[in-house]
Amino acid sequence: MPKTSLHMKILLWGWAVLLCALLLTFWFYYGTVSEELTASSRQNTSRLLNYVRWKISHSPVSPGTPAFQNEITELGSQLDVRITYIKQGRVLADSNVEASRLPELDDHSNRSEVIAAESSETGKDIRYSKTLQTRMLYVAKSIGDNGEFIRLALPYSIIGERLDRVMIHFSVLLAMLAVGSAILLIFIGKRTTSAVQEVSATAQAIGEGDYSKRIRIIPGGEYKLMAKSINTMAKKIQGHIRIIEDQRNQLDAMFENMTEGIMVLDPQGKIESVNKSMTELVPNTQEFVGRVPLEVLTRHEIQDAVDKVLKHGSDNNSDSLIVDLADGRSMNVTICSYADYKNRRKLILVFHDISEMRRMEKILRDFVSNASHQLRTPLTSIKGYSETLIDNPPQDKKILTSFLGTILDNANHMSKVITSMFALTRSEYSGKKLRTKPTDLQKCIALSMANLQSLAENKNISLSKSEIPQIKITGTSEGLVQIFDNLIENAIKYAPENTGVMVQAEADHEFAIIRIVDEGPGIAAADKERIFERFFKLDENAVGHGSSGLGLALCRSLARNFNGDIWVESPVDAITGTGSSFCVKLPVAAEQAYESAKDSQQGDYL
């Protein structure tokens, strides 16, 4: 059973007070009526007593005679009262007692009304009469000085009946008022309780987060202002919560989708939460929630910086440092502090992976260094020979021709380096913006072989090719020829004299793989990736051969621009450990792939 509400308790107490007030009123009224009725009866009895006294005093019959008894009896019957004549305590006549029983009556001199009448002429008393077996109102009055008294007695039941009627009427009225007030209080209590319950339910719903809840029905007008205030409060809270939720969702989206790793620390410097990028940067970071950063990052520099910010408080709200992790990555870590809703200091660590940036910086430094080296060496040679020709020109034409030839070779080398640098930069810049089109593979390979035929003949190297598929490759003629030129030229350059260079090709519906195979010394496993870096050369004396160290880097850049790839397989001959095979994977043009698939299906059908 639900507990009685506060309003219902108040109404019950009010009802109880009302009943008490009504009962007190009834008690006072009943006492007053009782006293008035008793006083009125006494007054009436006193008037009757005076009349009886006058009547007896003028009666010719002497007291104590049968005639006097008859007269008293007749008079009591007419007045409807009991008349008793007492002389010196002995009853001489009584209207309600037979004459034969008069001697049996008790001595009445000790009756309270008689005693009172003896002292003050008139006495009154209410008591139970053994003779008449009922309560009586007695009024006595003295007659003369011989101890004679006349006494009248009225049944007190007459007054009791009137008081009983008053009691009944007032009880009925009290019951009606009690029931009516109870019904009214219950009705008001239910309406009030319903209003309070609705207000309470709405407040509870708002407290639990249901800010759309409103008080729609207010039974009592006294709650209208409160309901309006609560509805206004709920509306404003709902608006604020929506703004907060939007901001929180924005922050959550930013927090989870940032490329930088985020780590939030509690006031004790322990990990409270991390975002998705942080778990990608440092796997299993989520498992270290509740621990210090040193346990997951194993870098004391970060822990020292965190402790420093927490220790110095507002004097040092942020810090930044660069650390190198054990796996070789470099991180730029920014530490900033903020105060939560309890004004406790918390920290946010932002991890930005700068490994690629530092790698690019290193590549740039290496590029500048290598480019400077590549240009300084031939430039020094050109300058030296030019100064010699100016200061001390040789007389021998052969020496002069040799000097001029050296200057020309170095100038050509410088031109080739600069041209290759421009070509590589242009290839990397164009990237995906490069406009490709279906290009005939056979023509590109044939053109490259024709371009380098004379170079191969100078070293007595046979340049040949296997059967090249009649397909079209996605790319550009200029780019494909440049790839094949570089690869075939390198193969001729590093292949021994009196050997051969073979161009092979195979294709399926999606890709074509072209291989340039030579019989050179081969490439070590450690150098298979490095040979595609800028300015990397296996032969430190490649300047003499006119090598720029950019050819293979340019080939990789062009192949990837065409959505392909390039790699090297070496050695070709596992017994001798010699030979290299440079493989270029290029996508087959879409229309070519469709025709090839169609031909394949027709062949399967036939």
C-alpha positions as a printed NumPy array, in Angstrom:
array([[  0.   ,   0.   ,   0.   ],
       [  1.485,   3.35 ,  -0.977],
       [  2.386,   5.77 ,   1.715],
       [ -0.028,   8.638,   2.491],
       [  1.146,  11.817,   0.841],
       [  2.016,  14.895,   2.832],
       [ -1.03 ,  16.77 ,   1.53 ],
       [ -3.296,  13.883,   2.511],
       [ -1.823,  13.847,   6.008],
       [ -2.417,  17.571,   6.347],
       [ -6.036,  17.135,   5.22 ],
       [ -6.574,  14.275,   7.687],
       [ -5.191,  16.376,  10.515],
       [ -7.471,  19.231,   9.448],
       [-10.428,  16.88 ,   9.433],
       [ -9.544,  15.641,  12.923],
       [ -9.241,  19.229,  14.218],
       [-12.622,  20.041,  12.664],
       [-14.227,  17.066,  14.416],
       [-12.651,  18.06 ,  17.711],
       [-13.964,  21.598,  17.288],
       [-17.443,  20.281,  16.527],
       [-17.34 ,  17.948,  19.544],
       [-16.243,  20.773,  21.833],
       [-19.05 ,  22.956,  20.463],
       [-21.574,  20.168,  21.036],
       [-20.33 ,  19.58 ,  24.567],
       [-20.608,  23.271,  25.402],
       [-24.04 ,  23.555,  23.751],
       [-25.302,  20.375,  25.391],
       [-24.206,  21.552,  28.829],
       [-25.83 ,  24.913,  28.285],
       [-29.112,  23.388,  27.111],
       [-29.059,  20.917,  29.998],
       [-28.579,  23.695,  32.523],
       [-31.296,  25.831,  30.907],
       [-33.775,  22.957,  30.811],
       [-33.017,  22.075,  34.441],
       [-33.345,  25.704,  35.505],
       [-36.595,  26.055,  33.558],
       [-37.996,  22.892,  35.135],
       [-37.061,  24.123,  38.573],
       [-38.738,  27.456,  37.936],
       [-41.914,  25.765,  36.714],
       [-41.858,  23.438,  39.682],
       [-41.393,  26.419,  42.024],
       [-44.443,  28.143,  40.482],
       [-46.489,  24.962,  40.849],
       [-45.237,  24.627,  44.422],
       [-46.432,  28.121,  45.261],
       [-49.775,  27.328,  43.706],
       [-50.069,  24.075,  45.671],
       [-49.048,  25.866,  48.867],
       [-51.711,  28.489,  48.281],
       [-54.271,  25.836,  47.509],
       [-53.48 ,  23.838,  50.655],
       [-53.402,  26.911,  52.844],
       [-56.964,  27.789,  51.767],
       [-58.206,  24.236,  52.   ],
       [-60.762,  23.538,  54.768],
       [-59.438,  19.948,  55.137],
       [-56.916,  19.297,  57.883],
       [-53.612,  17.552,  57.026],
       [-53.394,  13.915,  58.007],
       [-57.018,  13.125,  57.257],
       [-58.224,  10.858,  54.451],
       [-59.967,  13.797,  52.865],
       [-56.663,  15.687,  52.782],
       [-55.005,  12.649,  51.108],
       [-57.764,  12.581,  48.523],
       [-57.425,  16.279,  47.882],
       [-53.617,  15.959,  47.458],
       [-54.04 ,  12.998,  45.147],
       [-56.627,  14.831,  42.999],
       [-54.462,  17.955,  42.859],
       [-51.331,  15.966,  41.835],
       [-53.326,  14.219,  39.138],
       [-54.579,  17.519,  37.739],
       [-51.115,  19.146,  37.809],
       [-49.327,  15.91 ,  36.681],
       [-46.842,  16.196,  39.545],
       [-46.154,  14.295,  42.734],
       [-47.2  ,  16.258,  45.803],
       [-45.908,  15.245,  49.225],
       [-46.96 ,  16.848,  52.534],
       [-44.344,  16.402,  55.264],
       [-44.646,  17.339,  58.913],
       [-41.626,  16.878,  61.164],
       [-40.211,  14.308,  58.751],
       [-43.422,  12.214,  58.615],
       [-45.325,  12.017,  55.343],
       [-48.949,  12.912,  55.972],
       [-50.052,  12.874,  52.34 ],
       [-48.592,  11.846,  48.972],
       [-50.346,  12.03 ,  45.619],
       [-48.512,   8.963,  44.261],
       [-48.79 ,   6.761,  47.369],
       [-51.905,   5.077,  48.703],
       [-53.082,   6.205,  52.119],
       [-52.488,   2.74 ,  53.557],
       [-48.794,   2.857,  52.69 ],
       [-48.071,   6.264,  54.149],
       [-46.981,   4.918,  57.529],
       [-44.454,   2.677,  55.788],
       [-42.611,   5.604,  54.178],
       [-39.207,   6.653,  55.504],
       [-38.609,   9.693,  57.581],
       [-38.171,  12.583,  55.131],
       [-36.585,  15.03 ,  57.486],
       [-33.168,  14.047,  56.235],
       [-33.981,  14.683,  52.585],
       [-31.642,  17.262,  51.07 ],
       [-34.429,  19.406,  49.634],
       [-36.224,  19.381,  52.997],
       [-33.057,  20.329,  54.816],
       [-32.452,  23.134,  52.295],
       [-36.066,  24.349,  52.616],
       [-35.781,  24.369,  56.406],
       [-32.845,  26.755,  56.172],
       [-33.91 ,  28.885,  53.217],
       [-37.655,  28.181,  52.832],
       [-37.059,  26.485,  49.428],
       [-34.898,  23.462,  48.611],
       [-34.157,  21.606,  45.382],
       [-32.538,  18.285,  44.511],
       [-32.329,  15.702,  41.712],
       [-31.982,  12.06 ,  42.74 ],
       [-33.241,   8.586,  42.184],
       [-36.524,   7.727,  43.843],
       [-36.746,   4.186,  45.229],
       [-40.46 ,   4.571,  45.627],
       [-41.106,   5.536,  41.97 ],
       [-38.086,   3.695,  40.575],
       [-36.907,   6.76 ,  38.512],
       [-34.92 ,   9.958,  38.779],
       [-36.925,  12.854,  40.1  ],
       [-36.618,  16.623,  40.47 ],
       [-37.608,  17.55 ,  44.01 ],
       [-38.585,  21.069,  45.149],
       [-39.589,  21.605,  48.805],
       [-41.005,  24.658,  50.603],
       [-41.729,  25.183,  54.268],
       [-45.243,  25.922,  55.52 ],
       [-45.405,  27.638,  58.836],
       [-43.111,  27.149,  61.774],
       [-44.186,  23.672,  62.894],
       [-41.821,  21.731,  60.627],
       [-44.377,  21.378,  57.873],
       [-43.19 ,  21.187,  54.274],
       [-44.854,  20.818,  50.938],
       [-42.751,  19.034,  48.259],
       [-43.316,  18.613,  44.566],
       [-41.533,  15.999,  42.444],
       [-41.351,  15.901,  38.656],
       [-39.865,  12.982,  36.673],
       [-36.454,  14.042,  35.481],
       [-37.025,  11.872,  32.389],
       [-38.888,  14.755,  30.795],
       [-35.723,  16.823,  30.848],
       [-33.691,  13.752,  29.817],
       [-35.939,  13.153,  26.821],
       [-35.447,  16.699,  25.674],
       [-31.715,  16.394,  26.217],
       [-31.749,  13.065,  24.384],
       [-33.502,  14.699,  21.439],
       [-30.875,  17.442,  21.476],
       [-28.174,  14.748,  21.64 ],
       [-29.673,  12.825,  18.732],
       [-30.149,  15.908,  16.586],
       [-26.665,  17.156,  17.257],
       [-25.175,  13.679,  16.716],
       [-26.925,  13.406,  13.364],
       [-25.723,  16.878,  12.439],
       [-22.213,  16.03 ,  13.606],
       [-22.223,  12.788,  11.623],
       [-23.469,  14.58 ,   8.511],
       [-20.836,  17.266,   8.907],
       [-18.135,  14.66 ,   9.519],
       [-19.141,  12.558,   6.512],
       [-19.596,  15.601,   4.292],
       [-16.301,  17.12 ,   5.334],
       [-14.599,  13.735,   4.933],
       [-15.973,  13.373,   1.388],
       [-14.972,  16.945,   0.58 ],
       [-11.496,  16.461,   2.067],
       [-11.05 ,  13.17 ,   0.217],
       [-12.071,  14.838,  -3.039],
       [ -9.769,  17.795,  -2.431],
       [ -7.051,  15.425,  -1.217],
       [ -7.257,  13.301,  -4.338],
       [ -7.096,  16.329,  -6.576],
       [ -4.241,  17.787,  -4.568],
       [ -2.426,  14.452,  -4.419],
       [ -2.888,  13.987,  -8.153],
       [ -1.466,  17.444,  -8.784],
       [  1.45 ,  16.833,  -6.439],
       [  2.105,  13.393,  -7.957],
       [  2.116,  14.838, -11.469],
       [  4.442,  17.637, -10.414],
       [  6.649,  15.1  ,  -8.62 ],
       [  6.639,  12.69 , -11.605],
       [  7.525,  15.524, -13.969],
       [ 10.34 ,  16.731, -11.707],
       [ 11.626,  13.153, -11.377],
       [ 11.483,  12.628, -15.159],
       [ 13.389,  15.873, -15.696],
       [ 15.921,  14.758, -13.101],
       [ 16.348,  11.437, -14.949],
       [ 16.957,  13.165, -18.278],
       [ 13.492,  13.24 , -19.902],
       [ 13.432,  16.969, -20.558],
       [ 10.456,  16.7  , -22.912],
       [  8.164,  15.933, -19.959],
       [  5.601,  18.638, -19.193],
       [  2.816,  19.159, -16.647],
       [ -0.307,  19.074, -18.842],
       [ -3.147,  18.864, -16.258],
       [ -3.138,  20.882, -13.047],
       [ -6.227,  19.986, -10.95 ],
       [ -5.743,  22.782,  -8.424],
       [ -5.387,  26.386,  -9.436],
       [ -2.971,  26.965,  -6.581],
       [ -0.409,  24.809,  -8.453],
       [ -0.731,  26.652, -11.732],
       [  2.163,  29.03 , -11.075],
       [  4.419,  26.203,  -9.886],
       [  3.524,  24.068, -12.926],
       [  4.229,  26.956, -15.254],
       [  7.585,  27.554, -13.577],
       [  8.524,  23.857, -13.828],
       [  7.509,  23.698, -17.506],
       [  9.543,  26.822, -18.259],
       [ 12.499,  25.394, -16.353],
       [ 12.226,  22.062, -18.235],
       [ 12.072,  23.877, -21.579],
       [ 15.171,  25.917, -20.8  ],
       [ 17.032,  22.879, -19.473],
       [ 16.06 ,  20.926, -22.591],
       [ 17.456,  23.714, -24.783],
       [ 20.691,  23.829, -22.789],
       [ 21.024,  20.045, -22.854],
       [ 20.551,  19.985, -26.629],
       [ 23.307,  22.544, -27.029],
       [ 25.529,  20.564, -24.675],
       [ 24.768,  17.296, -26.497],
       [ 25.501,  18.893, -29.88 ],
       [ 28.781,  20.245, -28.573],
       [ 29.589,  16.896, -26.96 ],
       [ 28.804,  15.023, -30.186],
       [ 30.99 ,  17.445, -32.104],
       [ 33.806,  16.98 , -29.627],
       [ 33.33 ,  13.183, -29.665],
       [ 33.434,  13.166, -33.469],
       [ 36.551,  15.309, -33.442],
       [ 38.047,  13.247, -30.625],
       [ 37.476,   9.923, -32.381],
       [ 38.299,  11.012, -35.95 ],
       [ 41.394,  13.092, -35.322],
       [ 44.513,  11.694, -36.904],
       [ 46.385,  12.734, -33.778],
       [ 46.339,  10.411, -30.799],
       [ 44.59 ,  11.846, -27.729],
       [ 45.216,  10.672, -24.167],
       [ 43.268,  12.177, -21.234],
       [ 44.787,  11.94 , -17.739],
       [ 42.919,  12.278, -14.45 ],
       [ 44.056,  14.57 , -11.578],
       [ 46.425,  11.816, -10.36 ],
       [ 48.129,  11.657, -13.764],
       [ 46.605,   8.282, -14.694],
       [ 45.099,   7.439, -18.075],
       [ 41.36 ,   8.156, -18.108],
       [ 40.497,   7.713, -21.796],
       [ 42.079,   7.531, -25.251],
       [ 40.752,   7.964, -28.76 ],
       [ 40.834,   5.585, -31.714],
       [ 43.929,   7.153, -33.271],
       [ 45.854,   6.676, -30.035],
       [ 45.148,   2.939, -30.074],
       [ 46.37 ,   2.863, -33.655],
       [ 49.562,   4.73 , -32.785],
       [ 50.217,   2.641, -29.672],
       [ 48.304,  -0.68 , -29.763],
       [ 46.565,  -1.939, -26.598],
       [ 46.563,   1.544, -25.053],
       [ 42.936,   0.996, -23.981],
       [ 44.085,  -1.818, -21.689],
       [ 46.26 ,   0.609, -19.696],
       [ 43.386,   2.854, -18.54 ],
       [ 43.983,   3.683, -14.883],
       [ 47.777,   3.526, -15.204],
       [ 50.423,   6.178, -15.714],
       [ 51.678,   6.975, -19.25 ],
       [ 55.139,   5.59 , -18.451],
       [ 53.706,   2.067, -18.306],
       [ 52.328,   2.169, -21.85 ],
       [ 54.805,   4.508, -23.593],
       [ 57.971,   3.548, -21.681],
       [ 59.335,   7.08 , -22.222],
       [ 60.401,   8.867, -19.071],
       [ 60.482,  12.225, -20.89 ],
       [ 56.675,  12.178, -21.26 ],
       [ 56.148,  11.107, -17.645],
       [ 58.517,  13.829, -16.416],
       [ 56.662,  16.454, -18.44 ],
       [ 53.298,  15.239, -17.087],
       [ 54.564,  15.353, -13.508],
       [ 55.983,  18.808, -14.093],
       [ 52.677,  20.238, -15.364],
       [ 50.706,  18.612, -12.519],
       [ 53.194,  19.827,  -9.915],
       [ 53.535,  23.449, -10.986],
       [ 49.793,  23.943, -11.494],
       [ 48.797,  27.214, -13.132],
       [ 52.408,  28.341, -13.475],
       [ 52.925,  25.881, -16.309],
       [ 49.697,  24.909, -18.079],
       [ 51.248,  23.279, -21.14 ],
       [ 54.387,  21.727, -22.507],
       [ 55.602,  20.255, -25.769],
       [ 58.338,  17.79 , -26.604],
       [ 59.495,  15.446, -29.354],
       [ 60.224,  11.827, -28.476],
       [ 61.419,   8.848, -30.49 ],
       [ 59.572,   5.615, -29.759],
       [ 61.17 ,   2.208, -29.627],
       [ 59.757,   1.249, -33.056],
       [ 61.577,   4.171, -34.693],
       [ 58.621,   6.536, -34.979],
       [ 58.896,  10.148, -33.885],
       [ 56.096,  11.825, -31.925],
       [ 55.438,  15.466, -31.219],
       [ 53.683,  15.364, -27.825],
       [ 51.745,  18.423, -26.637],
       [ 50.581,  18.469, -23.008],
       [ 47.871,  20.9  , -21.923],
       [ 45.808,  21.116, -18.746],
       [ 42.228,  22.054, -17.976],
       [ 39.932,  22.171, -14.934],
       [ 36.91 ,  19.862, -14.727],
       [ 33.55 ,  20.702, -13.126],
       [ 35.04 ,  20.019,  -9.675],
       [ 37.907,  22.412, -10.45 ],
       [ 40.351,  19.5  , -10.531],
       [ 43.325,  19.709, -12.889],
       [ 43.33 ,  17.181, -15.721],
       [ 45.717,  16.79 , -18.645],
       [ 45.3  ,  16.141, -22.357],
       [ 48.225,  14.646, -24.282],
       [ 48.148,  15.111, -28.057],
       [ 50.401,  12.734, -30.005],
       [ 51.24 ,  13.83 , -33.534],
       [ 53.18 ,  11.336, -35.625],
       [ 55.927,  13.329, -37.333],
       [ 57.847,  10.291, -38.567],
       [ 56.938,  10.972, -42.186],
       [ 57.749,  14.642, -41.846],
       [ 61.142,  13.883, -40.322],
       [ 61.726,  11.246, -42.997],
       [ 60.897,  13.799, -45.67 ],
       [ 63.197,  16.283, -44.012],
       [ 65.947,  13.678, -44.081],
       [ 65.188,  12.863, -47.714],
       [ 65.297,  16.557, -48.537],
       [ 68.616,  16.938, -46.753],
       [ 69.952,  13.858, -48.523],
       [ 68.562,  15.121, -51.805],
       [ 70.251,  18.483, -51.435],
       [ 73.447,  16.801, -50.319],
       [ 73.392,  14.262, -53.17 ],
       [ 72.369,  16.838, -55.732],
       [ 75.159,  19.097, -54.562],
       [ 77.57 ,  16.188, -54.734],
       [ 76.341,  15.124, -58.184],
       [ 76.744,  18.64 , -59.564],
       [ 79.839,  19.661, -57.622],
       [ 81.994,  16.782, -58.881],
       [ 81.531,  17.423, -62.641],
       [ 81.502,  21.156, -62.045],
       [ 84.865,  20.908, -60.26 ],
       [ 86.208,  18.87 , -63.15 ],
       [ 84.905,  21.398, -65.69 ],
       [ 86.361,  24.278, -63.711],
       [ 89.76 ,  22.575, -63.353],
       [ 90.116,  21.702, -67.007],
       [ 88.852,  25.13 , -68.086],
       [ 91.39 ,  26.917, -65.874],
       [ 94.115,  24.677, -67.257],
       [ 93.098,  25.49 , -70.819],
       [ 93.065,  29.195, -70.03 ],
       [ 96.259,  29.384, -67.97 ],
       [ 98.357,  26.811, -69.801],
       [ 96.748,  25.702, -73.082],
       [ 98.25 ,  22.357, -74.241],
       [100.014,  22.42 , -77.594],
       [ 99.24 ,  18.815, -78.333],
       [ 95.87 ,  18.564, -80.086],
       [ 95.23 ,  15.114, -78.635],
       [ 95.586,  16.466, -75.095],
       [ 93.463,  19.479, -75.992],
       [ 90.81 ,  17.207, -77.469],
       [ 90.929,  15.006, -74.349],
       [ 90.488,  18.046, -72.086],
       [ 87.586,  19.361, -74.127],
       [ 86.032,  15.888, -74.258],
       [ 86.217,  15.612, -70.45 ],
       [ 84.578,  19.021, -70.1  ],
       [ 81.824,  17.954, -72.51 ],
       [ 81.219,  14.635, -70.715],
       [ 80.889,  16.38 , -67.355],
       [ 78.635,  19.043, -68.833],
       [ 76.449,  16.299, -70.354],
       [ 76.365,  14.552, -66.99 ],
       [ 75.244,  17.748, -65.28 ],
       [ 72.587,  18.254, -67.925],
       [ 71.376,  14.688, -67.484],
       [ 71.187,  15.075, -63.683],
       [ 69.203,  18.301, -63.941],
       [ 66.923,  16.845, -66.645],
       [ 66.286,  13.747, -64.518],
       [ 65.562,  15.885, -61.475],
       [ 63.019,  17.92 , -63.423],
       [ 61.458,  14.778, -64.886],
       [ 61.161,  13.128, -61.444],
       [ 59.711,  16.269, -59.853],
       [ 57.214,  16.655, -62.685],
       [ 56.199,  13.   , -62.376],
       [ 55.65 ,  13.217, -58.611],
       [ 53.792,  16.496, -58.913],
       [ 51.449,  15.302, -61.611],
       [ 50.566,  12.11 , -59.699],
       [ 46.904,  11.213, -60.078],
       [ 46.299,  14.285, -62.23 ],
       [ 48.144,  12.577, -65.071],
       [ 45.886,  11.983, -68.073],
       [ 46.381,   8.423, -69.234],
       [ 45.065,   6.677, -72.307],
       [ 45.329,   3.222, -73.875],
       [ 48.907,   2.872, -75.229],
       [ 50.296,   0.157, -77.485],
       [ 52.796,  -1.896, -75.464],
       [ 54.578,  -3.406, -78.475],
       [ 55.293,  -0.011, -80.034],
       [ 56.674,   1.456, -76.784],
       [ 59.037,  -1.5  , -76.234],
       [ 60.134,  -1.495, -79.908],
       [ 60.843,   2.267, -79.748],
       [ 62.948,   1.927, -76.592],
       [ 64.945,  -0.976, -78.044],
       [ 65.573,   1.032, -81.213],
       [ 66.742,   4.023, -79.144],
       [ 69.335,   1.911, -77.273],
       [ 70.411,  -0.425, -80.072],
       [ 73.576,   1.523, -80.822],
       [ 74.52 ,   1.619, -77.093],
       [ 74.154,  -2.162, -76.941],
       [ 76.254,  -2.669, -80.086],
       [ 79.063,  -0.549, -78.618],
       [ 79.384,  -3.108, -75.771],
       [ 78.72 ,  -6.026, -78.111],
       [ 75.529,  -6.849, -76.187],
       [ 72.665,  -8.556, -77.951],
       [ 69.367,  -6.807, -77.324],
       [ 66.38 ,  -9.12 , -77.882],
       [ 62.803,  -9.629, -76.888],
       [ 60.343, -12.455, -76.498],
       [ 56.875, -12.452, -78.022],
       [ 55.168,  -9.277, -76.762],
       [ 51.345,  -9.521, -76.379],
       [ 49.354,  -7.274, -78.672],
       [ 47.692,  -5.281, -75.883],
       [ 47.194,  -1.692, -74.787],
       [ 48.393,  -0.384, -71.47 ],
       [ 46.86 ,   2.441, -69.403],
       [ 49.478,   5.202, -69.486],
       [ 51.201,   7.603, -71.838],
       [ 53.591,   6.811, -74.676],
       [ 56.191,   9.245, -73.366],
       [ 56.036,   7.804, -69.847],
       [ 56.195,   4.15 , -70.921],
       [ 59.1  ,   4.789, -73.302],
       [ 60.934,   6.658, -70.528],
       [ 60.473,   3.677, -68.171],
       [ 61.725,   1.16 , -70.718],
       [ 64.596,   3.441, -71.805],
       [ 65.91 ,   3.731, -68.232],
       [ 65.566,   0.028, -67.466],
       [ 67.128,  -1.165, -70.738],
       [ 69.909,   1.44 , -70.473],
       [ 70.748,   0.282, -66.933],
       [ 70.726,  -3.337, -68.07 ],
       [ 73.168,  -2.528, -70.913],
       [ 75.308,  -0.375, -68.662],
       [ 75.841,  -3.001, -65.935],
       [ 75.821,  -6.118, -68.138],
       [ 79.269,  -7.531, -69.114],
       [ 80.377,  -7.343, -72.738],
       [ 79.4  , -10.137, -75.094],
       [ 76.233, -10.908, -73.047],
       [ 72.562, -10.307, -73.757],
       [ 69.613,  -8.297, -72.5  ],
       [ 66.156,  -9.841, -72.879],
       [ 62.796,  -8.042, -72.792],
       [ 59.892, -10.324, -71.784],
       [ 56.188,  -9.635, -71.32 ],
       [ 53.092, -11.507, -70.199],
       [ 49.536, -10.322, -69.541],
       [ 46.134, -11.347, -68.186],
       [ 42.789,  -9.53 , -68.115],
       [ 43.968,  -6.959, -65.575],
       [ 47.735,  -6.461, -65.647],
       [ 50.761,  -6.861, -67.88 ],
       [ 54.18 ,  -7.681, -66.416],
       [ 57.253,  -6.628, -68.414],
       [ 60.68 ,  -7.979, -67.407],
       [ 64.095,  -6.625, -68.521],
       [ 66.579,  -9.404, -67.796],
       [ 70.364,  -8.897, -67.897],
       [ 73.397, -11.026, -67.09 ],
       [ 75.058,  -8.49 , -64.804],
       [ 76.588,  -9.038, -61.364],
       [ 73.177,  -9.003, -59.628],
       [ 71.87 ,  -6.908, -56.763],
       [ 72.255,  -7.707, -53.065],
       [ 69.077,  -8.292, -51.058],
       [ 69.793,  -5.258, -48.859],
       [ 69.892,  -2.977, -51.925],
       [ 66.746,  -4.203, -53.71 ],
       [ 64.639,  -1.384, -52.245],
       [ 67.351,   1.24 , -51.943],
       [ 68.14 ,   1.218, -55.668],
       [ 64.798,   2.969, -56.225],
       [ 65.77 ,   5.85 , -53.935],
       [ 67.045,   9.118, -55.342],
       [ 70.747,   9.333, -56.076],
       [ 71.411,   5.824, -54.831],
       [ 74.08 ,   4.131, -56.987],
       [ 75.626,   0.716, -56.666],
       [ 78.718,   1.948, -58.496],
       [ 80.336,   4.969, -56.831],
       [ 82.176,   5.633, -60.118],
       [ 78.911,   5.898, -62.054],
       [ 79.69 ,   9.51 , -62.904],
       [ 82.132,   8.193, -65.382],
       [ 79.3  ,   6.243, -66.963],
       [ 77.048,   9.284, -67.016],
       [ 74.692,   7.919, -64.309],
       [ 72.575,  10.43 , -62.391],
       [ 71.182,   8.03 , -59.758],
       [ 67.62 ,   9.193, -60.533],
       [ 66.569,   6.799, -63.31 ],
       [ 65.063,   4.036, -61.175],
       [ 63.359,   6.571, -58.842],
       [ 61.79 ,   8.113, -61.943],
       [ 60.673,   4.662, -63.186],
       [ 58.944,   3.867, -59.869],
       [ 57.225,   7.256, -59.8  ],
       [ 55.936,   6.851, -63.383],
       [ 54.797,   3.258, -62.815],
       [ 52.82 ,   4.228, -59.729],
       [ 51.289,   7.19 , -61.546],
       [ 49.923,   4.577, -63.995],
       [ 48.525,   2.548, -61.022],
       [ 51.29 ,   0.008, -61.433],
       [ 54.47 ,  -0.945, -59.628],
       [ 58.108,  -1.884, -60.171],
       [ 60.499,  -4.211, -58.379],
       [ 63.651,  -6.226, -58.997],
       [ 64.275,  -9.964, -58.845],
       [ 67.901, -10.949, -58.357],
       [ 69.812, -13.123, -58.914],
       [ 68.345, -14.67 , -62.04 ],
       [ 70.877, -17.511, -62.109],
       [ 70.82 , -19.052, -58.653],
       [ 73.981, -21.128, -59.332],
       [ 76.255, -18.273, -60.319],
       [ 74.373, -15.643, -58.31 ],
       [ 74.306, -13.259, -61.306],
       [ 71.681, -11.516, -63.357],
       [ 68.869,  -9.159, -62.534],
       [ 65.26 ,  -8.968, -63.684],
       [ 63.532,  -5.593, -63.364],
       [ 59.769,  -6.184, -63.365],
       [ 57.194,  -3.55 , -64.286],
       [ 53.518,  -4.218, -63.537],
       [ 51.11 ,  -2.044, -65.533],
       [ 47.294,  -2.152, -65.809],
       [ 45.699,  -3.287, -69.043],
       [ 43.413,  -0.674, -70.622],
       [ 39.719,  -1.148, -69.817],
       [ 38.619,  -1.673, -73.421],
       [ 41.479,  -4.097, -73.958],
       [ 40.525,  -6.032, -70.816],
       [ 36.91 ,  -6.229, -72.047],
       [ 37.965,  -7.567, -75.473],
       [ 40.326, -10.087, -73.886],
       [ 37.602, -11.351, -71.552],
       [ 35.161, -11.586, -74.456],
       [ 37.661, -13.544, -76.571],
       [ 38.325, -15.832, -73.646],
       [ 34.603, -16.542, -73.236],
       [ 34.211, -17.252, -76.938],
       [ 37.195, -19.59 , -76.828],
       [ 35.645, -21.448, -73.889],
       [ 32.365, -21.743, -75.809],
       [ 34.099, -23.127, -78.895]])
